[in-house]
């Protein structure tokens, strides 16, 4: 009986130590590499102490399943920006993207593809500035839509040629961040955004 009680106390001590020291339950800060990208997208120079992890409730997670994490970035006393890590499912696998939203202008400050495993020859274009710059300045008011050859509306993004599913997956990820921002920050209703690209056959399914 005594041995069992001692073993129980030791186990509890290990769990508490792990929780407090390493944050086993949840990361407390943003990794340095992601912080550097965050600063680049927002054109700021904040430390990890100015970045707060926002807990995403189940209801929001169900509506926007592509979202992995959400951060609030306080550059100064008046300016608050928001950053999302999203993983929409592309043609072959999830695409990891960072989406930064300007909290003053309520528009996309920039996006960065962190990791992708799309079809060689097309997937690499996701990281090119000629593609990612198409998202800058887009308002969060209305979801982004894919255009084939020419953008005819402010919310349209010209797709990467022959990479329809890959492009739409990126749009899904950015739209998920926009939708969550509208609900959690602006307090307005937003339509759900799917994790997968609908209406196409993909290798990831």
C-alpha distance (Angstrom), angle and dihedral (degrees) to the residues before:
residue distance angle dihedral
X1 . . .
X2 3.81 . .
X3 3.81 92.0 .
X4 3.80 90.5 51.1
X5 3.81 91.5 50.3
X6 3.82 91.7 49.3
X7 3.79 91.3 49.1
X8 3.79 90.1 50.8
X9 3.82 92.3 50.9
X10 3.81 91.2 49.2
X11 3.80 91.0 50.0
X12 3.80 92.3 50.5
X13 3.82 90.7 48.2
X14 3.81 90.9 52.2
X15 3.80 92.1 50.1
X16 3.81 92.8 47.9
X17 3.80 91.1 47.0
X18 3.78 91.9 50.0
X19 3.80 91.4 47.5
X20 3.75 95.0 50.1
X21 3.78 101.1 36.8
X22 3.78 106.4 38.4
X23 3.79 102.5 16.6
X24 3.80 94.9 -121.6
X25 3.78 92.2 176.2
X26 3.82 97.6 52.7
X27 3.80 139.7 -11.2
X28 3.79 111.0 -99.0
X29 3.78 99.1 -162.1
X30 3.77 139.0 31.1
X31 3.84 115.4 -100.8
X32 3.81 115.1 -104.1
X33 3.80 94.1 -116.1
X34 3.80 91.9 53.2
X35 3.81 90.6 44.8
X36 3.80 90.0 56.1
X37 3.81 91.1 51.7
X38 3.80 90.4 46.0
X39 3.80 90.9 54.6
X40 3.77 90.4 48.0
X41 3.80 93.7 52.3
X42 3.80 94.1 45.4
X43 3.82 95.2 38.6
X44 3.80 89.0 -127.8
X45 3.78 137.9 120.3
X46 3.77 106.6 -138.4
X47 3.79 128.9 152.8
X48 3.78 126.3 -129.8
X49 3.82 87.6 -99.3
X50 3.80 88.3 67.3
X51 3.79 92.3 53.7
X52 3.80 117.7 84.3
X53 3.80 123.5 -167.3
X54 3.81 110.6 -131.2
X55 3.78 115.9 -148.2
X56 3.79 112.4 -127.9
X57 3.80 113.6 -141.9
X58 3.80 121.8 -134.6
X59 3.80 94.3 -107.2
X60 3.81 92.0 55.2
X61 3.80 91.8 43.3
X62 3.80 90.4 54.4
X63 3.81 93.0 50.5
X64 3.81 93.6 45.6
X65 3.83 106.5 28.7
X66 3.82 93.3 166.2
X67 3.81 90.9 71.3
X68 3.80 115.3 99.6
X69 3.80 100.9 169.7
X70 3.78 141.3 -1.6
X71 3.81 127.0 -154.2
X72 3.78 133.8 -170.5
X73 3.80 112.8 -146.8
X74 3.79 118.1 -158.1
X75 3.81 107.5 -162.6
X76 3.81 92.7 171.9
X77 3.80 138.6 -18.6
X78 3.80 93.3 -75.3
X79 3.81 104.9 32.5
X80 3.82 121.9 75.2
X81 3.78 121.9 174.8
X82 3.79 130.0 -179.8
X83 3.77 132.6 -139.0
X84 3.79 128.7 -166.3
X85 3.79 131.8 -164.6
X86 3.78 108.3 -150.9
X87 3.81 134.3 179.0
X88 3.81 110.8 -166.2
X89 3.80 115.1 177.9
X90 3.79 113.2 -107.7
X91 3.79 132.8 -171.9
X92 3.80 94.9 -66.0
X93 3.81 107.6 9.8
X94 3.82 144.3 -20.0
X95 3.81 116.0 -53.9
X96 3.80 113.7 -141.4
X97 3.80 111.7 -143.1
X98 3.79 137.0 171.9
X99 3.80 114.2 -144.1
X100 3.81 119.8 -167.0
X101 3.82 121.0 -162.6
X102 3.79 124.4 -163.4
X103 3.80 104.8 -129.3
X104 3.80 93.6 -158.7
X105 3.80 98.5 49.7
X106 3.84 96.8 29.6
X107 3.77 91.3 -132.7
X108 3.79 139.7 113.6
X109 3.80 110.5 -80.7
X110 3.80 92.6 -172.0
X111 3.78 147.0 -54.0
X112 3.80 133.0 -129.5
X113 3.80 127.1 -165.1
X114 3.80 105.5 -136.8
X115 3.80 99.3 -178.5
X116 3.79 136.9 -2.1
X117 3.79 139.1 167.7
X118 3.77 100.3 -168.4
X119 3.79 125.8 141.2
X120 3.83 109.9 -53.7
X121 3.77 111.1 -107.7
X122 3.81 93.3 32.5
X123 3.78 105.6 42.0
X124 3.80 92.8 60.7
X125 3.79 89.7 62.1
X126 3.80 89.7 68.0
X127 3.80 88.9 76.6
X128 3.81 94.6 49.2
X129 3.80 115.1 109.7
X130 3.81 91.8 -134.6
X131 3.81 86.1 67.9
X132 3.81 103.1 34.1
X133 3.83 92.3 46.1
X134 3.79 88.6 63.4
X135 3.81 88.3 74.9
X136 3.80 97.4 53.2
X137 3.78 115.3 109.3
X138 3.82 95.1 11.8
X139 3.80 111.5 145.7
X140 3.79 119.4 -119.9
X141 3.81 89.5 -138.6
X142 3.79 94.9 91.0
X143 3.80 131.0 25.8
X144 3.79 118.9 -106.0
X145 3.79 119.8 -106.0
X146 3.78 131.5 -158.5
X147 3.80 120.3 -110.1
X148 3.81 121.4 -165.7
X149 3.80 104.9 -149.9
X150 3.79 109.1 -12.3
X151 3.79 134.4 24.1
X152 3.81 109.0 -128.3
X153 3.80 98.2 173.3
X154 3.82 133.0 45.2
X155 3.80 92.1 -113.1
X156 3.81 96.0 52.5
X157 3.79 124.1 106.1
X158 3.81 119.1 -161.1
X159 3.80 107.6 -125.1
X160 3.77 126.6 -126.9
X161 3.81 106.5 -96.9
X162 3.83 111.8 -98.7
X163 3.81 90.6 1.5
X164 3.79 101.0 93.5
X165 3.80 97.7 144.3
X166 3.79 93.9 42.6
X167 3.80 91.6 51.0
X168 3.80 92.7 46.6
X169 3.80 90.3 50.0
X170 3.81 90.2 56.9
X171 3.80 89.2 48.8
X172 3.81 89.5 51.3
X173 3.79 90.4 53.5
X174 3.79 94.3 47.7
X175 3.81 91.8 44.0
X176 3.81 89.9 51.4
X177 3.80 89.6 54.8
X178 3.80 90.4 47.5
X179 3.80 92.2 49.2
X180 3.79 93.8 49.3
X181 3.81 90.1 46.7
X182 3.80 91.3 52.7
X183 3.80 92.3 51.1
X184 3.81 101.7 37.7
X185 3.80 100.1 35.1
X186 3.80 107.1 22.9
X187 3.80 95.5 32.3
X188 3.81 95.5 -132.3
X189 3.81 130.5 127.5
X190 3.81 119.4 -98.7
X191 3.79 132.5 -173.3
X192 3.80 118.6 -109.5
X193 3.81 117.7 -99.3
X194 3.82 120.0 -145.7
X195 3.79 123.6 -123.0
X196 3.81 93.8 -139.0
X197 3.79 129.7 48.6
X198 3.77 105.6 -101.7
X199 3.78 125.2 -141.5
X200 3.82 97.0 26.6
X201 3.81 134.0 91.8
X202 3.80 110.6 -122.6
X203 3.79 138.1 179.3
X204 3.81 90.3 -122.6
X205 3.80 93.2 67.3
